[in-house]
Amino acid sequence: LDLDHALTENEDGLPKIVLINNKMHYSVVVYDPADQHIYRFNSLSTEVNPLEEQVINKMKALLPVQGEVVSNQRPHQRDADGWSCAFRVKYFV
């Protein structure tokens, strides 16, 4: 995946959505050009994992980011089944 190209491709103001699979767990990082904020959702943790951090740092380097990273503030939802996290990510987006 060429993340630089994916993040800088002009798509008429549409959000940049990066789905992250970290050891069979899904999370998402979204850049919204309307408010120039980065949003992150991970149903297991409010802590940023290394893959999310790479994407966030790349967004900050390539895009005009005006706001801090906003993460989920909901209580952790323990997805023990190995797949429902993908549905939570889709709902977030």
JOSUL-V604996 format. One record per pair of residues at least 24 apart in sequence whose C-alpha atoms are under 6 Angstrom apart, sorted by the first residue. I is the first residue (numbers start at 1). J is the second residue. D is the distance in whole Angstrom. If there is no record, write none. Layout:
i=I j=J d=D
i=I j=J d=D
This chain:
i=26 j=85 d=6
i=26 j=86 d=6
i=36 j=65 d=5
i=36 j=66 d=5
i=37 j=65 d=6
i=37 j=67 d=5
i=38 j=69 d=5
i=39 j=69 d=6
i=39 j=70 d=5
i=39 j=71 d=6
i=40 j=71 d=5
i=41 j=71 d=6
i=41 j=72 d=5
i=43 j=76 d=6
i=43 j=77 d=5
i=44 j=76 d=5
i=44 j=77 d=6
i=44 j=78 d=6
